[in-house]
Amino acid sequence: MDRRSPRLTVDILIEHRAGGVVLIRRRHPPPGWAIPGGFVDYGETVPDAARREAAEETSLAVTLRELFWVYSDPRRDARGHTVSIVYIASADGTPRAADDAAELGIFTEENVPAPLAFDHGQVLDDYFAYRRTGRRPAPTGCR
């Protein structure tokens, strides 16, 4: 029996007052555009990790508004099995790319950049559908 555990991550869908969500272009592999986020540190709460990662990558102090969804497909990250807890947050101020972010932008459903890293295309599709309909994604296997 395999005793390894998935690594816990957070992703933060930052709704900016400029209209749209903040995405970063990754500085390190895997390449592509991504939702700001990263690994939860040992001894850190998930909400604290979300606020820390958002600040590190976007220079924004975010307000976590709601827990959106949990993504756990073992294939979601080519580096290994991760489970991501995704928040919807809001922020004011001017975002600046920092830490693992080489570039940053604010995007709407109509202008999402490509390529996207990880399973962030699915996460964004789910998020934009939720904003249109008010319905969250169905748990895997229930769709």
C-alpha positions in Angstrom: 0.0 0.0 0.0 1.3 3.5 -0.9 1.5 5.6 2.2 2.3 8.9 0.6 -0.2 11.8 1.0 -1.1 14.5 -1.5 0.4 17.9 -0.8 -2.0 20.6 0.3 -2.2 23.9 -1.8 -4.4 27.0 -2.0 -5.5 29.0 -5.0 -7.0 32.4 -4.7 -9.5 33.8 -7.3 -8.9 37.4 -6.6 -11.7 39.6 -7.9 -10.2 43.0 -8.5 -12.2 46.2 -8.5 -10.8 46.9 -12.0 -13.1 44.1 -13.2 -11.9 40.6 -13.6 -9.6 38.1 -11.8 -5.9 38.4 -11.2 -3.8 35.8 -12.9 0.0 35.4 -12.8 2.4 34.1 -15.4 4.6 31.6 -13.6 8.3 32.3 -13.3 9.2 28.6 -12.6 8.1 25.3 -14.2 5.5 24.3 -15.0 5.1 27.3 -17.4 1.9 29.1 -18.1 -0.6 31.5 -16.6 -2.1 30.5 -13.2 -4.4 31.5 -10.4 -2.2 32.9 -7.6 -1.5 30.2 -5.0 0.9 27.8 -3.5 1.7 25.2 -0.9 0.4 25.4 2.7 3.3 25.5 5.1 3.4 23.1 8.1 1.7 24.8 11.1 -0.2 27.3 8.9 -3.9 27.5 8.5 -5.3 27.3 5.0 -6.8 30.9 5.2 -3.5 32.3 6.3 -1.7 30.4 3.5 -4.2 31.9 1.0 -3.6 35.4 2.2 0.2 34.9 2.3 0.4 33.4 -1.2 -1.8 36.2 -2.6 0.5 38.9 -1.0 3.7 37.1 -2.1 2.7 36.7 -5.7 0.5 39.8 -6.4 1.5 42.3 -3.6 -2.2 42.6 -2.7 -3.8 42.2 0.7 -6.9 40.2 0.0 -10.1 39.7 1.9 -11.2 36.1 1.6 -14.9 36.2 0.7 -15.8 32.5 0.3 -14.5 29.0 0.0 -15.2 28.1 -3.6 -14.2 24.5 -4.2 -11.7 21.8 -3.6 -9.8 20.3 -6.5 -8.1 16.9 -6.0 -7.6 15.1 -9.3 -4.2 13.3 -8.8 -3.3 14.4 -12.4 -3.9 18.2 -11.7 -0.2 18.9 -11.2 2.5 17.1 -13.2 4.9 17.5 -10.3 2.9 15.2 -8.0 -0.5 14.8 -6.4 -1.8 18.0 -4.9 -5.1 19.0 -3.4 -6.1 22.6 -3.8 -8.5 24.5 -1.7 -9.7 27.4 -3.8 -11.0 30.7 -2.3 -12.7 33.7 -3.8 -11.3 36.9 -2.5 -11.4 40.6 -3.2 -8.7 43.2 -3.3 -8.1 46.9 -4.0 -4.8 48.5 -4.8 -2.4 48.0 -7.7 -1.3 44.4 -8.2 2.4 43.8 -8.9 4.0 40.6 -9.9 6.4 39.3 -7.2 7.9 36.0 -5.9 7.0 33.2 -8.3 5.1 35.5 -10.6 7.0 36.8 -13.7 4.0 38.8 -14.9 0.5 39.6 -13.8 -2.8 40.7 -15.3 -6.5 41.1 -14.6 -8.6 39.0 -16.9 -12.3 38.4 -17.6 -13.9 35.3 -19.0 -13.6 36.8 -22.5 -9.8 37.3 -22.4 -8.3 34.5 -20.3 -4.6 34.1 -21.4 -3.1 30.8 -22.7 -1.6 28.5 -21.9 -2.9 27.9 -18.4 -0.9 25.8 -15.9 -2.2 22.9 -13.9 -6.0 22.4 -14.0 -6.6 26.2 -13.8 -8.6 26.2 -17.1 -11.2 23.9 -15.4 -11.1 26.0 -12.2 -11.7 29.2 -14.2 -14.5 27.6 -16.2 -16.1 26.5 -13.0 -15.7 30.0 -11.4 -17.1 31.9 -14.4 -20.1 29.4 -14.6 -20.7 30.0 -10.8 -20.7 33.7 -11.3 -23.2 33.4 -14.1 -25.5 30.8 -12.5 -24.8 30.7 -8.8 -24.2 27.0 -9.0 -21.0 25.4 -7.8 -19.3 22.5 -9.6 -20.7 19.1 -8.8 -18.4 16.7 -7.0 -16.4 14.5 -9.3 -18.4 11.4 -10.2 -21.7 13.3 -9.7 -21.7 15.3 -13.0 
